[in-house]
Amino acid sequence: MKKTILVVGVVAAACLTAFGQIRSRIPRPRPAQTQPAATPASLVNEGQATAQPQSASASMSGSSVDDGFSWFEAVSTQALGQNNIPYSTGWVLKSHVRVFGDYPNRSAIKLVVSRAGKPVATTRCEVDVYHKGPNDIDQSYMWTNECWRKDTATKEVGNFDLKVFTVNGDTDEEKLVRTYKIDVRTVHRVPAGQQPGEDPPQYYVQRHAEAPVSFLFMRPSGYTSYFEYGSRPERSGENLVELYFSLSPSEIGYDLPHGYMRCAVNGKRLSMPGPMPYADQAISHVERSFQVIHTDRAAPQYKRGTEYRDEIGFRMVRLSAPLTWGNVRQTNRLALEDYPGNWECSLMNNGEVWRTWRWTVGSGGVPEIHPEQKDNVNLYFNSFMVDMEIPAGGSPLDKRLVPEATAIGFFYGQPWTSAAGKAMAARVPKKGNPYPVFSNQVH
């Protein structure tokens, strides 16, 4: 029987090969700035922060994965059988991974999906290598984006270990740098219209455990956003403050309307300068996203007409806060270092709180390091994990919130190690069904 392999979903034409991978020109920073001195926490020339989170990535003598950047998807694959009827061949892993360190050319990242110590799928990803220049204030790294292989398809589902190895381009030495955990699930599908039978299922990696996690990026002038990897990236003209968080979005969460931000320091509300609505405007951007759709005709009302649909998806959101820092400041924006103390900022829409963040700005003008970031997880330069709270019952952005999922850890299974982190995870409210249900089970 002749088989034609299909990849389900919207994938760039450049990726439609046996080794699907985006290979874009690396968006290197081009700041006209002086290099900061190795001083204690302070803001230096041109307003660049030198207080770096002392996580495992702080020492660049070794290798560490950027946990905030990591993003994994299960891409559904199909083949055409008799009469050109598609059937499922399973799923393949699609990855975005960044590893800190100064790597030689032709290095690589290898990803091994395994269960009970037995490999299920192995993918070797070519990388782009970025070497920090003398005037750059970030850190060297290599990365891969949208890397996948069609010949690694598997129908196994459930919990897997995902091991990340670096491959040195000079010596071919392999080194394990991170072990993640992923949970792969399926959604049921039926044909559109009145056709009988079932369609091949769609696969996805659930991310409910990421709901309480957020980090703040003090983005310097001339640098890209945390996740940017396009060939012509948007660069900031001033020093920006960006907050990143994860959603399992509702319809409003997919639409992602802009809101406004209300901030207080040490309990005293701050007055945002500038004209309205610019003064306090908080603009949301989608950085990562995927969605699958369950369909069925189980309930009587769906036997005819349009089939029942229940979407599940996850996305990473970048929120541009109406704040700035350093010397290269945005006009009419409050600067973090001008207000040392305990910050609390809320994303709001029409008087309703959708998210609340808390952090402490110390004498150096930057947020204090979160306990989880000290010796547990790794983030990019100038990035700080911060406390985030979802309102009781969830916000209009949220379709699904699963508090029990946060107990397994965050950033794909890294265990919570601090009281502050565990408290943040325990505050996640419940909303909706964790996963799609059949139409005859909807209450």
URMOMO-V194450 format. One line per field, one symbol per residue. psi: psi as a letter, one per 40 degrees, with the letter a starting at -180 (. if undefined). Layout:
psi=???
//
This chain:
psi=hhhhhihhihhideegieghhhgihhgiifhgiihiigiihihahefhhegihgadedhedaiihgdddhhhihhhiiihaiffhiiheaiihhihhhhiigiiifiihhhhhihfehhdihhhhiiihhhhideieaiiiiiihfhihdeehieiiahiihhhiihhddeehhhheihihihhiiiiiiiiafiiaiiiiiiihifdeedehiihhghiheiiideheidgihiieihihhhhiiigiadddddgiiaihhiihfehhihhiiiieddehhhiihdiiiiihhiifdideediahihhhihiiihhhhhifiaiadgiihfhihdeegiahihhhhihfehhdihihihhadeeiiihiddedfdihiiifhhhihihhiheiiedhdhhgdddedeaiffehiheidddddddeehihhaidiiiideeh.
//
